[in-house]
Amino acid sequence: MREQGRAQARAWIFTSATLGDDEHLSWFTRSAGLEEAHTLRVDSPFDYAGNARLYVPARFPKPNESAHLPAVAALAARCALALGGRMFVLTTTIRALQTVAEMMKELLAADLDGPEVQLLVQGTMPKRALLDRFVQARRAVLVGSHSFWEGIDVPGDALQCVLIDKLPFPPPGDPLVQARTRSLEAMGGDAFNDYFVAEAAISLKQGAGRLIRSESDRGLLIVCDMRMVTMGYGARLRAALPPMTAVTTEADALAWLAELAATHQGAKPDGQPAVSDW
């Protein structure tokens, strides 16, 4: 990048909602060799405080405990039934996706009191077909992993709840992750704060970004990881998210979903809600 910049005089403009979680957008500028770039962060026009809620369960199994994924599946099923589908469950690994999907299938099938909620799972059909089925089904839950964390646009009330299984830290055993952390440490940086937390902040922001796509969208974001509130770096991760109003109990979260369900108007008369992936 530096060589390209020195080749001739020109203006370079990079724009995205996820270039960094600090004022200097260092997550992007440092890795691209653009430390001297002029940066600007512009607030969103969306009313996150009024239209969106954030729920981090206060008492929940830790991600490294065997009870974590069953608890994720159970909470996701309760939320899906309260809202009537229209929900994404985003996992950080394929293993978690398969486990949560199987458990949710049993939990949703066991509910005989309300209308059926359809379960859609990444890998069972092409991504585009899965998204189309999600919108057309109108009472569906889509369980997906990395393919659905970014570049998915489902505006309106077709999607009003996003649940994330745990904080999306990079896998420490990945060779690329190891190479980048060694490079940071060789330059005197802090691998955990400068790389792991920074990467998690961006990924979390991307996953949460599936929820509110327009000024009128409303919804609930759930992060099933107590580290968001118990660890020192949790404040940085919360600050990376849009300023959603926090709810502290599951009862409040379910009440918000029930309110969204009561005001759900469905598709517009002229067709289904738009859906795109780019």
N, C-alpha and C positions, 0 to 999 in steps of 0.2 A: 504493500500500500504506500509506503514512504517513497519507494522508487517511482511509482506511478504519479505521485503528487509532485515529485521534483522534475518529472519529464517535461512538463509545460504548465503555464499558468492556467488555472481553471478553478471553477467553483464546484465543490462536492457537497451534496445535500443527502443526508441519511435520515429517514423518518420512520418511526415505529412506536407502538405503545410499549414495547419491551426492549429498550436499548440500555436500561440500567435502572437501579433503584436509588441512585444518589444524584445530586445536582449536576455533577460532571459526567454522568452517564458512563462511568468508568468501566462497567461490565463490557461495553462495546468498544469504547475509545482505546482502552489499554490493549485489548487483544488485536485491534486493527492497526495499532501503531499511530493513533491519531490523538495523542495526549494534548496537543496544542489546539485542537479544534474548538470552535465556539459552540457552546451547547445551550439549548433552551428546552425547558420542560413546561408544557402547557397543560393547565387543568382541563379535565373532561367537562363537557356541558351537562352530563347526566347527573340526576339527583340520586346519588347512591344512598345517601342517608335516609331519604324518604322512601325509596323504592326497593332497597336491597337490605337483607339481613345476613349477618355472619354468625355462625354457631360453631364453637369449639367445645365439645363435651368436656366438662370439668373432671368427671370420673370416667375413665375409659382405659382399657388395657393398652399397655405400651406396644409400639410397633414390633418389638422383638419378642413379644409374648405370644404363646400359642392361641390365646383367647382373642387376639386382636382382630383377625379376619372374620371369625364368626360374629363378633360384635359389630364390625363394619357392615356385614351383610344384614344383620338384624335391624340395625338403625336405618339402613337404606330401604329395606322392605317397609318399615313403619312409615317412613317419609313418602315412599311411592304410593302407599295406600291412602295416606292423608291427602295427598295432592291429586291422586288419580293418574299416576304416570307422569309424563312430561318431565323426565328427569334423566340426567347423566350421572353415572357412577364412574369416576376416573381413578384408575389404579396406577401405581408406579412401576409394576412389573407384570409380565404375562402370567406368572404363577399366581399372583394375587388375583388377577382378572378371572382366571379359571376357577379358583376356589370361591371367590365371592359370587360369581355367576351361578355356580352349582347350588350354593346355599340359598341364594335369593330365589332360585327356581322353586325350591321346595317350600320356602316360606310364603311366596306369593300363591302357589298352588293350594296351600293349606287354608288360605283365607276364602271362606265361602259366603261371607256376609255382604260383600260389595261386588261391583262390576269387575270383570277380569282385567288385570294389568298385564300387558304383554312384555316379555323379557327378550331383548335383542342383545346379542353378544358379538363383539369384534371377532372376526375370523370365520364366522358362519356364512358370510356372503361378502361381496366387494363393498368397500367403504361407502361409495356413493349410493349403492343399493340399500345399504343399512340405514343411511341417513334418510333416504326417501321413505323407507318403511317406517322409521321412527315418526316422521311427521304425519304420514297417512294414517298410522294406527291410532293416533290421538290419545291413547292411554297406554303408553309404552315407556319402559326404562331401557336405556342403552348403557351397557357396561363396556367400557373401552379403556385401552391403555394409551401409549404415547401418540398414536395416530390421531387421537381425538382431543389432545391437550391444546392444540393450536390450529389456526386456519379453518375453524369450523364456525359457520355463521347460521344460527337458528334464531332469528328475531321473533319478537312477539311472545304470546303466551304458549307457544308450542314447547318451550323449554323454560321452566321456572324453578328448577332446583338442580344444583351441581354439588355432588358429594365427592370429596377427595380422600383416599384411604389413609395417606400419611404424607409428611413433608417430602418433597421430591429432591432429596439430596442425590448428587451423582454417586454412582457405585464406586467405592474406593478401590476395588480390585481391577477396575477397567484400565488397560494399558495407557489409553489416552489421558485419562484422569490422572494417573500416576505421573505421566510425563509433564503435564501442566503444573501439578503441584510441586514437582521438583524444580521446574523452571522458576516458579514464583518464589520458592524458598531460596533459590540461588541468588535471586535479586533482592533478598532481604524481606520479602513479603510474608504474610501470615496465610498459609494455605487454607486453614479452616475458614477464616473470616473473608479473605480476599477471593477464594474460589468456591468452597463448598456452600457457604451461606449465600454468596452472591448468585451462584447458579440456582440454588433452591428458590431464592426470591424471584428470579425471572421466571422459572418454570411454574411457580405457584401463581404468579400474576397471569401467565398465559392460560393456565387451567381455569382460573377464576374468571378470565375474560370471556369464557363461553356463555356466561350467564346473562349479563346486561349488554344488549347490542343496540339499543335505541333509547331515546328520551322517555318512552312510555313503558319500557320493559320493567317488570318486577320479578323478584326472585329471592331464593335463599341459597347461600353458599355454606357448606359444611366441611370442616377439615377435622378428620378423626385422629388428631395427634395433639396430645396435651402439651407437647414441647412448645407449641405456639404461645402458650401462656405461662409455662413453668420455667423455661430456659431464658437466659439473658438475651440470646439472639432472636427470641420470639418477637420482641418489640420491633426489630428491623424487618422481620417477615410480615408482620401485621401492617407496618408502615408502607410496605411495597404494594399492598392491596388497595383497591379503591376504598374510600371512606364509608364503608357500609356500617349500618347500625348493629351493634353486637346484641345478641340475645344469649342469656346465660344458662337457660334450662331447656331440656328437651320439650317440656310442655309449651314453652313460649315459641319454640321453633315449629312445633306441630300446629300450634294455633295460627301462626303466620301462614303456613301452608294451607290450612283449612280456609283462611280468608282468601288466599289466592284461588283456591279451588271454587269457592262460592262466587267469585267474580269472573271466572273463566268464561269467555264468550265463544271460544272455538275459532274456526277458520272464518275468514271474511266470506261474504256471499259470492264474491267473484273468484274464489279458488282457495287453495291451501296456502298456509304461510310459506314465505320464501325460505329456501335453505340452500346454502352454498358452501363449498370447500375450495380454498385457494391457497 
